[in-house]
């Protein structure tokens, strides 16, 4: 039996050397591009892949004095402790509700990008883009400070407006029912403009001749958006949705921690804040690592599942 472009030795296909030589030549031909890629690769290797070695402490009773290798194995003891704890369901429920809440607002940057794309006044379009991009560069601490100042029950501008309209002051920051709305919508305000950039870039690639032809045929603006613009950016939407699902359970604990207090903890306790408190504040490193690993496993399962569904339904996927 002959195998084209390969040699067969002991029932194994040997990759010919000329293939490696072609790969090497291609590398030398575009070495500048690979050089630009190197810092990003080093970043992920150093800060993401090498630290994965420490994940094993989730299955050990870790002591800093004994090191990772010297600490005894305990198997799934930490996971069982977390699953059987009284706070497990509350943490999981709060994390899932906030994550689903954020996922429901996923179309907003798409809608905003479509609206910006329809603006014909160039100066107003640039002003709107700048105004909506700016909040992305505000630190979380500053955003939380703004939220606290605006929602203060006595001096906050929101409550002063409510009182002017004849209503009563609302305790936004200490009310469990308001916490999720404050967290999610403040995050949406901060990331709306920034999240629309990639959709605007995709819309810039839409063939203007298609839009002109549809316009000549009598298609309304809404019909052009529905039948030309949205199908054109659909692959981008699918890819970003998959990436969004991949971080479904990864809620930034910084803002939650800054907004959290004993009165709203009923809805503000999430897995990420629990990992921070048990791991860094209480020194239960193995237990916190187990909880964090559980959270990451859910994200991986969701990412793989949604990617497979997207590949079968739309032929667009990450792999």
Residue pairs with C-beta under 8 A, 6 or more apart in sequence:
1 8
2 8
3 13
5 16
5 19
6 13
6 14
6 15
6 16
7 13
7 14
7 16
8 14
27 34
53 68
54 68
54 289
55 289
55 293
56 68
57 68
57 71
57 285
57 286
57 289
58 78
58 79
58 286
58 289
58 290
58 292
58 293
59 73
59 74
59 75
59 76
59 78
59 286
59 290
60 68
60 71
60 72
60 73
60 74
60 286
61 71
61 72
61 74
61 77
61 286
62 68
62 71
62 285
62 286
62 289
63 70
63 71
64 285
71 286
74 286
78 286
78 287
78 289
78 290
78 291
79 290
79 294
81 287
82 88
82 287
82 290
82 291
82 294
87 269
87 274
90 266
90 269
91 269
91 270
91 271
91 274
92 271
94 267
94 268
94 269
94 270
95 249
95 251
95 270
95 271
95 272
95 295
96 249
97 180
97 267
98 180
98 183
98 184
98 251
98 270
99 248
99 249
99 251
101 180
101 184
102 184
102 187
102 188
102 251
103 244
103 245
103 248
105 184
105 188
106 241
106 244
108 188
108 192
108 195
109 191
109 192
109 195
109 196
109 199
110 196
110 199
110 233
110 237
112 132
112 192
112 193
112 196
113 196
113 199
113 200
113 203
113 233
114 199
114 203
114 225
114 229
114 230
116 125
116 128
116 129
116 196
116 200
117 200
117 203
117 229
118 221
118 225
119 125
119 128
129 193
131 193
132 192
132 193
132 194
132 196
133 193
133 194
133 197
134 193
135 143
135 189
135 190
135 191
135 192
135 193
136 190
136 191
136 193
136 194
138 190
140 252
140 254
140 255
140 258
141 254
141 258
143 186
143 190
143 255
144 255
144 258
144 259
147 173
147 182
147 186
147 259
148 173
149 155
149 156
149 157
150 156
150 157
150 158
151 158
151 159
151 172
151 173
151 182
152 159
152 173
153 159
153 169
153 170
153 171
153 172
153 173
154 169
156 172
158 170
158 172
159 169
159 170
159 172
162 168
162 169
162 170
163 169
170 178
172 178
172 182
173 182
173 259
173 261
173 264
174 261
174 263
174 264
175 263
175 264
176 263
176 264
176 265
176 266
176 267
176 268
177 267
178 264
179 259
179 264
179 267
179 268
180 267
182 259
183 255
183 256
183 259
183 268
186 255
187 255
198 236
198 240
199 233
199 236
199 237
202 232
202 233
202 236
203 229
203 232
203 233
205 232
206 228
206 229
206 232
206 233
210 228
211 224
211 228
214 223
214 224
214 227
214 228
215 224
219 227
234 314
234 316
235 314
235 316
238 310
238 314
238 316
238 317
239 316
239 317
239 318
241 306
241 310
242 303
242 306
242 307
242 310
242 317
242 318
243 318
245 302
245 303
245 306
246 299
246 300
246 302
246 303
247 299
248 298
248 299
248 302
249 271
249 295
249 298
249 299
249 302
250 272
250 295
250 299
251 270
251 271
251 272
252 272
253 270
253 272
253 273
253 275
253 276
256 268
256 270
256 272
256 273
257 273
257 276
259 268
260 268
260 269
260 273
261 268
271 291
271 292
271 294
271 295
272 295
274 291
275 288
275 291
275 292
275 295
276 288
278 284
278 287
278 288
278 291
279 285
279 287
279 288
279 289
279 292
280 288
307 317
307 318
307 319
308 317
310 316
310 317
311 317
